[in-house]
Amino acid sequence: MPVIKLDSRRFQIFYRLYQGKTDRQIGQELKLPGYTITYNKAQLFKILNVKKRAELPNLARNFKIVLDCPIG
């Protein structure tokens, strides 16, 4: 299974998008302004090569999405 590594912030956003949450809900949960969510979502979609959030569940089934952070 192919692996996609995401930084902490993008992983948090990916997980919430995968859960079906809106940008506004994500912003409220992470205590971030809307433009930060919009920017990170655009970067995330570019990394994952998707165009809309409806593609995320299928992508998650076909790839292993992991948090890319150093341990220690």
Secondary structure as UniProt FT lines:
FT   STRAND          3..6
FT   HELIX           8..18
FT   TURN            19..20
FT   HELIX           23..30
FT   HELIX           34..48
FT   HELIX           53..55
FT   HELIX           56..62
FT   STRAND          64..67
//
